[in-house]
Structure formats: structure tokens, C-alpha cells
Amino acid sequence: MYKQSIFSSYLAFLTIFLASFAVHADDVISENVDIHVFSDLIAQHADDENTRIIDVRTYKEFHGGHIENAEVIDFYARDFIHNLKQLDKYKTYLLYCRSGNRSGKTLRLMKKLGFKSAYNMLGGMKAWTRAKYPVVKP
């Protein structure tokens, strides 16, 4: 009887612990999306100062053409992780690169760092330009 009571208490604690973790995990949005969904996200958040478009390509790649209102955080820069850590973890980030590889890695890293909302554009600028979405060229 005593063992059953301890087991029941342990089971109740474990259930509550896992439930609270699951609720917390649902608060995190970390998704890979196609170019069309990415474009919709940009449009939906156009006037939202809590959303930032991040290009993780090099400055040279960025100046060859980029998505309007994007800012660069160079994936290959020595201070890349430091620069990510400086960002507000409660804002929404729309990430892209040339092919989706670097931005996909950035998405996973941001999730590990505790960012609450980030989206990676699958196919990157290659897919974006192929679909003839607008590109800013300085």
C-alpha cells in the first residue's frame, strides 16, 4: 500500500511536470516555410515593429540583391552568435539566406538560444528570385 502511494505521488508529479513543459514548448514557434508563406508573413507583419527580416548571407551577397527591409547578420562572421544573442528573444524573426541552409541552421540555433518566434524560408533567395518575388538592389 505504501509503495502504491509513493508510485501514485511520483506519477502525479511526473504528469504535472511534463504537462507544464509541454505548455511551455507550445509557446515556441520555430518553422521552415516555403517562399509563398514567407511572403505572406512579410505582408502580415509589414507594420509590426516586433518583426524583423534577417538575411544571414554575407554583405557581398546582400548587396547583390535582398528582400526589402532585411538586415544582415552574416552567418560566417566571427561574432555571429554574439550578434544573435543581442536580439530580443520575444520578437518574430523571418530568416533567409541563399539556399535555406544557413538560415535553417540559424533557426535551429535560435530555438536552442530560447527565441520564441522564428521562421526559415526554404529554398532561400534562389527560390525567391525564381518565383519572381521583389528584390532590392542597391
C-alpha positions in Angstrom: 0.0 0.0 0.0 2.8 2.4 0.9 4.7 1.6 -2.3 1.5 2.2 -4.3 1.1 5.6 -2.6 4.7 6.7 -3.4 4.2 5.5 -7.0 0.9 7.4 -7.3 2.6 10.6 -6.0 5.6 10.2 -8.3 3.2 9.6 -11.3 1.2 12.7 -10.4 4.4 14.8 -10.1 5.7 13.5 -13.4 2.4 14.2 -15.1 2.3 17.8 -13.9 6.0 18.3 -14.7 5.6 17.0 -18.3 2.3 19.0 -18.8 4.0 22.2 -17.7 6.9 21.5 -20.1 4.5 20.8 -23.0 2.7 24.1 -22.4 6.0 26.0 -22.4 7.2 24.2 -25.6 4.0 25.3 -27.4 5.0 28.9 -26.8 7.9 28.5 -29.2 7.3 28.9 -33.0 10.2 27.6 -35.0 9.2 26.7 -38.5 10.6 26.1 -42.0 8.2 27.7 -44.5 8.1 27.9 -48.3 8.6 31.2 -50.2 4.9 31.8 -50.6 4.2 31.5 -46.8 7.3 33.6 -46.2 6.0 36.3 -48.5 2.6 36.2 -46.6 4.4 36.5 -43.3 6.3 39.6 -44.6 3.0 41.1 -45.7 1.2 40.2 -42.4 4.0 41.8 -40.3 4.8 44.8 -42.6 3.8 47.4 -40.0 4.9 45.3 -36.9 7.9 46.7 -35.2 8.3 43.4 -33.4 9.1 41.5 -36.6 12.5 41.6 -38.2 13.7 40.2 -41.5 17.1 38.8 -41.2 19.4 37.9 -44.1 22.2 35.6 -42.8 24.2 35.8 -46.0 27.4 37.8 -46.4 27.3 41.6 -47.0 28.5 41.0 -50.6 25.6 38.6 -51.2 23.2 41.0 -49.5 24.3 43.9 -51.8 23.7 41.7 -54.8 20.0 41.8 -54.0 17.9 41.3 -50.9 14.4 41.3 -49.6 13.1 44.8 -48.7 13.6 45.9 -45.1 16.0 43.0 -44.4 19.1 43.4 -42.3 22.3 41.4 -42.4 23.7 39.2 -39.7 26.4 37.4 -41.5 26.4 33.7 -40.7 30.2 33.4 -41.4 31.1 36.4 -39.2 33.2 35.6 -36.1 30.7 37.4 -33.9 27.6 35.7 -35.5 26.4 34.0 -32.3 27.2 37.1 -30.2 25.0 39.2 -32.7 22.2 36.7 -32.4 22.3 36.8 -28.6 21.9 40.6 -28.8 18.5 40.2 -30.4 15.2 40.4 -28.5 14.1 36.8 -28.0 10.5 37.8 -27.9 10.3 39.4 -31.3 9.5 37.5 -34.5 12.3 36.8 -37.0 12.0 35.9 -40.7 15.2 34.3 -41.7 16.7 33.6 -45.1 19.9 33.0 -47.0 21.0 31.9 -50.5 19.5 28.4 -50.4 18.0 27.9 -47.0 20.9 26.1 -45.5 22.5 28.8 -43.3 19.1 30.2 -42.3 17.9 26.7 -41.4 21.0 26.3 -39.1 20.2 29.7 -37.7 16.6 28.7 -37.0 17.8 25.7 -35.0 20.4 27.8 -33.1 17.8 30.4 -32.3 15.5 27.8 -30.9 18.3 26.5 -28.7 19.0 30.0 -27.5 15.4 30.4 -26.4 13.9 32.6 -29.2 10.1 32.4 -29.2 9.2 33.0 -32.8 11.4 32.4 -36.0 10.7 31.3 -39.5 13.2 30.0 -42.1 12.5 30.5 -45.8 13.1 27.2 -47.5 14.9 27.5 -50.8 16.4 30.9 -49.9 17.0 33.7 -52.3 17.4 31.2 -55.1 13.7 30.1 -54.8 12.6 33.7 -54.1 14.1 35.1 -57.3 13.0 32.1 -59.3 9.4 32.9 -58.3 10.0 36.5 -59.3 9.3 38.0 -55.9 10.7 41.5 -55.5 14.3 42.1 -54.8 16.0 45.3 -53.7 19.3 46.0 -55.4 21.3 49.0 -54.2 
